[in-house]
């Protein structure tokens, strides 16, 4: 569920309908601008970002909410530290777990995971990776390489693992 081009009342009404229909799990995202290449602008009466959306959804009903995490940095982000701080804000607003964007390097994910744990992240973090069939690391993997499209480009295959991070 996104908060793009919708007022809080519109989003809340949709969330209430979802709850009434039996939906209990939501992936809450700010969402992309309606037009590619433009800067995101929140609706004047809407949720500003994913943090506000998560808080609003939790007020509607006790949804189980997943949010986005960015091991390779969000396109609008200034740094990985900013992304991790924003991730913590989403959890503070009520998110139950985070799902990463697709990434090509396991090392990138593990650095992100370690940085998040060092910053106090204790919620579940699911990774979504893209495996390249030309990668040396994956050539020795017992899993098959990611399929290719007719044009020869790699098609992302979802490889999902959930980590429960604990800070000692």
C-alpha positions as CSV (number, residue, x, y, z in Angstrom):
1,X,0.0,0.0,0.0
2,X,1.4,3.4,-0.9
3,X,0.4,7.0,0.1
4,X,1.0,8.4,-3.4
5,X,-1.7,10.9,-4.6
6,X,-4.2,10.1,-1.9
7,X,-5.4,11.8,1.2
8,X,-5.1,10.3,4.7
9,X,-8.9,9.7,4.7
10,X,-8.7,7.8,1.3
11,X,-5.8,5.6,2.5
12,X,-7.5,5.0,5.9
13,X,-10.8,4.0,4.2
14,X,-9.0,1.6,1.9
15,X,-7.2,0.1,5.0
16,X,-10.5,-0.3,6.8
17,X,-11.9,-2.1,3.8
18,X,-8.9,-4.4,3.7
19,X,-9.3,-5.2,7.4
20,X,-13.0,-5.9,6.9
21,X,-12.1,-8.3,4.1
22,X,-9.7,-10.2,6.3
23,X,-6.4,-8.7,5.1
24,X,-4.0,-8.7,8.0
25,X,-0.6,-8.2,6.3
26,X,0.4,-5.0,4.5
27,X,3.6,-3.8,2.8
28,X,3.6,-0.1,3.5
29,X,5.6,2.0,1.1
30,X,5.8,5.7,0.4
31,X,5.6,4.9,-3.3
32,X,7.2,6.4,-6.4
33,X,6.1,9.7,-8.1
34,X,3.2,9.2,-10.5
35,X,5.4,10.4,-13.4
36,X,8.8,8.9,-13.9
37,X,11.6,11.4,-13.5
38,X,9.7,13.8,-11.3
39,X,10.4,14.4,-7.6
40,X,8.0,12.8,-5.1
41,X,5.5,15.3,-3.6
42,X,3.1,14.1,-0.9
43,X,-0.6,14.7,-1.3
44,X,-1.5,18.0,0.6
45,X,-3.8,16.1,2.9
46,X,-2.0,12.8,2.8
47,X,0.7,10.9,4.6
48,X,4.1,12.5,3.9
49,X,6.1,9.3,3.9
50,X,6.2,5.6,4.9
51,X,6.7,6.5,8.6
52,X,3.5,8.4,8.7
53,X,1.7,5.8,6.6
54,X,2.8,3.0,9.0
55,X,1.6,5.0,12.0
56,X,-1.7,5.8,10.3
57,X,-2.3,2.1,9.4
58,X,-1.7,1.0,13.0
59,X,-4.3,3.5,14.1
60,X,-6.8,1.9,11.7
61,X,-6.2,-1.7,12.7
62,X,-3.5,-3.9,14.2
63,X,-2.0,-4.9,10.8
64,X,1.2,-6.8,10.5
65,X,3.2,-4.3,8.5
66,X,6.3,-4.8,6.4
67,X,8.4,-1.8,5.1
68,X,11.2,-1.3,2.6
69,X,14.9,-1.3,3.4
70,X,17.6,-0.3,1.1
71,X,21.1,-2.0,1.3
72,X,22.2,-0.1,-1.8
73,X,20.6,3.2,-0.7
74,X,17.3,4.6,-1.7
75,X,17.5,6.8,-4.8
76,X,16.4,9.9,-2.8
77,X,18.8,9.1,0.1
78,X,21.9,11.0,1.0
79,X,23.6,8.0,2.7
80,X,23.3,4.5,4.1
81,X,23.2,6.1,7.6
82,X,20.2,8.1,6.5
83,X,18.4,5.0,5.2
84,X,19.1,3.1,8.5
85,X,17.8,6.0,10.5
86,X,14.7,6.2,8.4
87,X,14.2,2.4,8.8
88,X,14.4,2.8,12.6
89,X,11.7,5.5,12.3
90,X,9.4,3.2,10.4
91,X,9.8,0.6,13.1
92,X,9.2,3.2,15.8
93,X,6.0,4.1,13.9
94,X,4.8,0.4,14.2
95,X,6.4,-1.6,11.4
96,X,6.9,-5.3,12.2
97,X,9.7,-6.1,9.7
98,X,11.6,-4.8,6.7
99,X,12.0,-6.3,3.3
100,X,15.1,-5.2,1.3
101,X,15.0,-4.0,-2.3
102,X,16.7,-6.4,-4.8
103,X,20.4,-6.3,-4.7
104,X,23.2,-8.1,-6.6
105,X,25.9,-8.3,-3.9
106,X,25.5,-10.4,-0.8
107,X,28.3,-8.4,0.8
108,X,26.2,-5.3,0.3
109,X,23.4,-6.9,2.2
110,X,25.6,-8.2,5.0
111,X,27.2,-4.7,5.5
112,X,23.7,-3.2,5.6
113,X,22.5,-5.8,8.1
114,X,25.6,-5.3,10.3
115,X,25.3,-1.4,10.1
116,X,21.5,-1.7,11.0
117,X,22.3,-4.0,14.0
118,X,25.0,-1.6,15.2
119,X,22.4,1.2,15.0
120,X,20.0,-0.8,17.2
121,X,17.9,-2.6,14.6
122,X,16.2,-5.6,16.3
123,X,13.3,-6.4,14.0
124,X,13.1,-8.9,11.2
125,X,14.9,-8.1,8.0
126,X,14.1,-10.1,4.8
127,X,16.5,-10.0,1.9
128,X,15.5,-10.0,-1.8
129,X,18.5,-10.6,-4.0
130,X,19.2,-10.8,-7.7
131,X,21.7,-13.4,-8.8
132,X,23.6,-12.8,-12.0
133,X,24.5,-16.0,-14.0
134,X,27.9,-14.3,-14.9
135,X,28.9,-13.8,-11.3
136,X,31.9,-15.9,-10.1
137,X,30.4,-16.1,-6.6
138,X,27.2,-17.7,-8.0
139,X,28.9,-19.9,-10.6
140,X,29.9,-22.3,-7.8
141,X,26.5,-22.1,-6.1
142,X,24.4,-25.2,-6.0
143,X,21.4,-23.1,-6.9
144,X,20.7,-22.6,-10.6
145,X,21.6,-19.2,-12.1
146,X,18.9,-16.6,-12.5
147,X,17.0,-17.1,-15.7
148,X,17.6,-14.8,-18.7
149,X,15.0,-13.0,-20.8
150,X,15.0,-13.4,-24.6
151,X,17.1,-10.3,-24.9
152,X,19.7,-11.9,-22.7
153,X,19.3,-9.7,-19.6
154,X,19.1,-11.3,-16.2
155,X,15.6,-11.8,-14.7
156,X,15.6,-11.3,-11.0
157,X,14.6,-14.3,-9.0
158,X,13.4,-13.8,-5.5
159,X,15.7,-15.4,-2.9
160,X,14.2,-14.6,0.4
161,X,15.8,-15.2,3.8
162,X,14.6,-13.6,7.0
163,X,17.1,-12.6,9.7
164,X,16.1,-11.8,13.2
165,X,18.7,-9.3,14.5
166,X,19.5,-9.0,18.1
167,X,21.7,-6.4,19.7
168,X,23.7,-7.6,22.7
